[in-house]
Amino acid sequence: MGDKELFEKLLQKCYRFISLRNRTEKEIKDYLSKKAQRYKIQNPNELIDKVVQQLKEEGLIDDKKFIEWWVEQRSYFKPKGTFILKQELLQKGINRDLIDQYFEENKIDELSLAKIALQKKVKVLKELKKEERYQKAISFLVRRGFSFETANKVVQIIF
Protein backbone atom coordinates (compact mmCIF):
# COMPACT_ATOMS: atom_id res chain seq x y z
CA MET A 1 0.00 0.00 0.00
CA GLY A 2 1.40 3.40 -0.99
CA ASP A 3 1.73 6.49 1.18
CA LYS A 4 -1.30 8.13 -0.44
CA GLU A 5 -3.50 5.08 0.26
CA LEU A 6 -2.23 4.81 3.84
CA PHE A 7 -2.85 8.52 4.38
CA GLU A 8 -6.44 8.19 3.12
CA LYS A 9 -7.05 5.05 5.17
CA LEU A 10 -5.77 6.66 8.38
CA LEU A 11 -7.69 9.84 7.66
CA GLN A 12 -10.93 7.88 7.24
CA LYS A 13 -10.28 6.00 10.49
CA CYS A 14 -9.79 9.33 12.25
CA TYR A 15 -13.05 10.70 10.88
CA ARG A 16 -14.87 7.77 12.46
CA PHE A 17 -12.91 8.13 15.70
CA ILE A 18 -13.72 11.85 15.93
CA SER A 19 -17.37 11.28 15.06
CA LEU A 20 -17.91 9.59 18.44
CA ARG A 21 -16.85 12.68 20.42
CA ASN A 22 -14.36 15.54 20.27
CA ARG A 23 -10.71 14.51 20.57
CA THR A 24 -7.46 16.15 21.57
CA GLU A 25 -4.40 16.19 19.36
CA LYS A 26 -2.69 13.72 21.69
CA GLU A 27 -5.64 11.31 21.56
CA ILE A 28 -5.54 11.38 17.75
CA LYS A 29 -1.78 10.81 17.67
CA ASP A 30 -2.06 7.89 20.12
CA TYR A 31 -4.88 6.41 18.05
CA LEU A 32 -2.90 6.77 14.84
CA SER A 33 0.19 5.23 16.45
CA LYS A 34 -1.83 2.12 17.33
CA LYS A 35 -3.21 1.94 13.80
CA ALA A 36 0.29 2.36 12.36
CA GLN A 37 1.49 -0.59 14.45
CA ARG A 38 -1.49 -2.66 13.32
CA TYR A 39 -0.75 -1.93 9.67
CA LYS A 40 3.01 -2.38 10.26
CA ILE A 41 3.87 1.04 8.89
CA GLN A 42 7.59 1.77 8.98
CA ASN A 43 8.47 5.20 10.42
CA PRO A 44 4.84 6.37 10.84
CA ASN A 45 5.61 9.75 12.46
CA GLU A 46 5.64 11.72 9.21
CA LEU A 47 2.36 10.15 8.07
CA ILE A 48 0.75 10.74 11.49
CA ASP A 49 1.82 14.39 11.45
CA LYS A 50 0.38 14.76 7.95
CA VAL A 51 -2.99 13.30 9.02
CA VAL A 52 -3.07 15.48 12.17
CA GLN A 53 -2.25 18.57 10.09
CA GLN A 54 -5.09 17.75 7.68
CA LEU A 55 -7.53 17.34 10.58
CA LYS A 56 -6.39 20.65 12.08
CA GLU A 57 -6.90 22.41 8.75
CA GLU A 58 -10.42 21.00 8.61
CA GLY A 59 -11.06 22.26 12.15
CA LEU A 60 -11.57 18.78 13.56
CA ILE A 61 -8.72 19.04 16.06
CA ASP A 62 -8.61 22.12 18.27
CA ASP A 63 -7.44 21.70 21.85
CA LYS A 64 -8.89 25.09 22.90
CA LYS A 65 -12.34 24.08 21.68
CA PHE A 66 -11.87 20.68 23.32
CA ILE A 67 -11.28 22.30 26.72
CA GLU A 68 -14.44 24.36 26.33
CA TRP A 69 -16.45 21.30 25.26
CA TRP A 70 -15.05 19.10 28.05
CA VAL A 71 -15.81 21.63 30.81
CA GLU A 72 -19.31 22.18 29.43
CA GLN A 73 -20.00 18.42 29.30
CA ARG A 74 -18.64 17.85 32.79
CA SER A 75 -20.60 20.77 34.20
CA TYR A 76 -23.82 19.47 32.74
CA PHE A 77 -23.56 15.70 33.17
CA LYS A 78 -21.18 15.09 36.05
CA PRO A 79 -20.28 18.33 37.86
CA LYS A 80 -16.70 18.45 39.07
CA GLY A 81 -14.45 21.07 40.57
CA THR A 82 -11.76 22.99 38.76
CA PHE A 83 -8.97 20.86 40.24
CA ILE A 84 -10.35 17.59 38.81
CA LEU A 85 -11.23 19.22 35.49
CA LYS A 86 -7.65 20.41 35.11
CA GLN A 87 -6.33 16.94 35.94
CA GLU A 88 -8.63 15.29 33.40
CA LEU A 89 -7.57 17.74 30.70
CA LEU A 90 -3.88 17.14 31.47
CA GLN A 91 -4.51 13.39 31.13
CA LYS A 92 -6.04 14.06 27.72
CA GLY A 93 -2.71 15.56 26.69
CA ILE A 94 -3.62 19.23 26.68
CA ASN A 95 -0.90 21.77 27.40
CA ARG A 96 -1.02 23.14 30.97
CA ASP A 97 -0.70 26.72 29.69
CA LEU A 98 -3.81 26.31 27.51
CA ILE A 99 -5.72 24.89 30.47
CA ASP A 100 -4.64 27.68 32.82
CA GLN A 101 -5.46 30.30 30.21
CA TYR A 102 -8.97 28.86 29.76
CA PHE A 103 -9.71 28.82 33.48
CA GLU A 104 -8.36 32.38 33.92
CA GLU A 105 -10.62 33.65 31.14
CA ASN A 106 -13.65 31.54 32.12
CA LYS A 107 -14.41 31.56 35.81
CA ILE A 108 -16.28 28.45 36.94
CA ASP A 109 -19.05 28.87 39.50
CA GLU A 110 -17.90 26.03 41.72
CA LEU A 111 -20.55 26.72 44.36
CA SER A 112 -23.37 26.12 41.86
CA LEU A 113 -21.68 23.02 40.44
CA ALA A 114 -21.16 21.61 43.93
CA LYS A 115 -24.83 22.20 44.75
CA ILE A 116 -25.89 20.36 41.59
CA ALA A 117 -23.52 17.47 42.36
CA LEU A 118 -24.75 17.15 45.94
CA GLN A 119 -28.45 17.41 45.02
CA LYS A 120 -28.25 13.95 43.50
CA LYS A 121 -27.08 12.56 46.85
CA VAL A 122 -29.53 14.39 49.12
CA LYS A 123 -32.10 11.58 49.37
CA VAL A 124 -29.52 9.04 50.48
CA LEU A 125 -27.72 11.42 52.83
CA LYS A 126 -30.89 12.67 54.57
CA GLU A 127 -31.34 9.19 56.04
CA LEU A 128 -28.03 9.45 57.94
CA LYS A 129 -27.20 11.04 61.29
CA LYS A 130 -26.07 14.65 61.12
CA GLU A 131 -22.33 13.99 61.69
CA GLU A 132 -22.21 11.09 59.22
CA ARG A 133 -24.24 13.05 56.65
CA TYR A 134 -21.87 15.99 56.95
CA GLN A 135 -18.78 13.77 56.64
CA LYS A 136 -20.07 11.84 53.62
CA ALA A 137 -21.28 14.97 51.84
CA ILE A 138 -17.95 16.74 52.32
CA SER A 139 -16.01 13.63 51.22
CA PHE A 140 -18.16 13.25 48.13
CA LEU A 141 -17.63 16.85 47.04
CA VAL A 142 -13.89 16.82 47.75
CA ARG A 143 -13.53 13.61 45.68
CA ARG A 144 -15.30 15.48 42.88
CA GLY A 145 -12.55 18.12 42.94
CA PHE A 146 -14.19 20.85 44.99
CA SER A 147 -12.22 22.62 47.70
CA PHE A 148 -13.03 21.88 51.33
CA GLU A 149 -14.27 25.47 51.74
CA THR A 150 -16.68 25.15 48.81
CA ALA A 151 -17.86 21.73 49.99
CA ASN A 152 -18.43 23.05 53.51
CA LYS A 153 -20.47 26.05 52.24
CA VAL A 154 -22.65 23.82 50.06
CA VAL A 155 -23.27 21.33 52.87
CA GLN A 156 -24.25 24.19 55.19
CA ILE A 157 -26.67 25.53 52.56
CA ILE A 158 -28.28 22.20 51.65
CA PHE A 159 -28.45 20.60 55.09
C-alpha positions in Angstrom: 0.0 0.0 0.0 1.4 3.4 -1.0 1.7 6.5 1.2 -1.3 8.1 -0.4 -3.5 5.1 0.3 -2.2 4.8 3.8 -2.9 8.5 4.4 -6.4 8.2 3.1 -7.1 5.0 5.2 -5.8 6.7 8.4 -7.7 9.8 7.7 -10.9 7.9 7.2 -10.3 6.0 10.5 -9.8 9.3 12.3 -13.1 10.7 10.9 -14.9 7.8 12.5 -12.9 8.1 15.7 -13.7 11.8 15.9 -17.4 11.3 15.1 -17.9 9.6 18.4 -16.8 12.7 20.4 -14.4 15.5 20.3 -10.7 14.5 20.6 -7.5 16.2 21.6 -4.4 16.2 19.4 -2.7 13.7 21.7 -5.6 11.3 21.6 -5.5 11.4 17.8 -1.8 10.8 17.7 -2.1 7.9 20.1 -4.9 6.4 18.1 -2.9 6.8 14.8 0.2 5.2 16.4 -1.8 2.1 17.3 -3.2 1.9 13.8 0.3 2.4 12.4 1.5 -0.6 14.5 -1.5 -2.7 13.3 -0.7 -1.9 9.7 3.0 -2.4 10.3 3.9 1.0 8.9 7.6 1.8 9.0 8.5 5.2 10.4 4.8 6.4 10.8 5.6 9.8 12.5 5.6 11.7 9.2 2.4 10.1 8.1 0.8 10.7 11.5 1.8 14.4 11.4 0.4 14.8 7.9 -3.0 13.3 9.0 -3.1 15.5 12.2 -2.2 18.6 10.1 -5.1 17.7 7.7 -7.5 17.3 10.6 -6.4 20.7 12.1 -6.9 22.4 8.8 -10.4 21.0 8.6 -11.1 22.3 12.2 -11.6 18.8 13.6 -8.7 19.0 16.1 -8.6 22.1 18.3 -7.4 21.7 21.9 -8.9 25.1 22.9 -12.3 24.1 21.7 -11.9 20.7 23.3 -11.3 22.3 26.7 -14.4 24.4 26.3 -16.4 21.3 25.3 -15.0 19.1 28.0 -15.8 21.6 30.8 -19.3 22.2 29.4 -20.0 18.4 29.3 -18.6 17.8 32.8 -20.6 20.8 34.2 -23.8 19.5 32.7 -23.6 15.7 33.2 -21.2 15.1 36.1 -20.3 18.3 37.9 -16.7 18.4 39.1 -14.4 21.1 40.6 -11.8 23.0 38.8 -9.0 20.9 40.2 -10.4 17.6 38.8 -11.2 19.2 35.5 -7.7 20.4 35.1 -6.3 16.9 35.9 -8.6 15.3 33.4 -7.6 17.7 30.7 -3.9 17.1 31.5 -4.5 13.4 31.1 -6.0 14.1 27.7 -2.7 15.6 26.7 -3.6 19.2 26.7 -0.9 21.8 27.4 -1.0 23.1 31.0 -0.7 26.7 29.7 -3.8 26.3 27.5 -5.7 24.9 30.5 -4.6 27.7 32.8 -5.5 30.3 30.2 -9.0 28.9 29.8 -9.7 28.8 33.5 -8.4 32.4 33.9 -10.6 33.7 31.1 -13.6 31.5 32.1 -14.4 31.6 35.8 -16.3 28.5 36.9 -19.1 28.9 39.5 -17.9 26.0 41.7 -20.6 26.7 44.4 -23.4 26.1 41.9 -21.7 23.0 40.4 -21.2 21.6 43.9 -24.8 22.2 44.7 -25.9 20.4 41.6 -23.5 17.5 42.4 -24.8 17.2 45.9 -28.4 17.4 45.0 -28.2 14.0 43.5 -27.1 12.6 46.9 -29.5 14.4 49.1 -32.1 11.6 49.4 -29.5 9.0 50.5 -27.7 11.4 52.8 -30.9 12.7 54.6 -31.3 9.2 56.0 -28.0 9.5 57.9 -27.2 11.0 61.3 -26.1 14.7 61.1 -22.3 14.0 61.7 -22.2 11.1 59.2 -24.2 13.0 56.6 -21.9 16.0 57.0 -18.8 13.8 56.6 -20.1 11.8 53.6 -21.3 15.0 51.8 -17.9 16.7 52.3 -16.0 13.6 51.2 -18.2 13.2 48.1 -17.6 16.8 47.0 -13.9 16.8 47.7 -13.5 13.6 45.7 -15.3 15.5 42.9 -12.6 18.1 42.9 -14.2 20.9 45.0 -12.2 22.6 47.7 -13.0 21.9 51.3 -14.3 25.5 51.7 -16.7 25.2 48.8 -17.9 21.7 50.0 -18.4 23.1 53.5 -20.5 26.0 52.2 -22.6 23.8 50.1 -23.3 21.3 52.9 -24.2 24.2 55.2 -26.7 25.5 52.6 -28.3 22.2 51.6 -28.4 20.6 55.1 
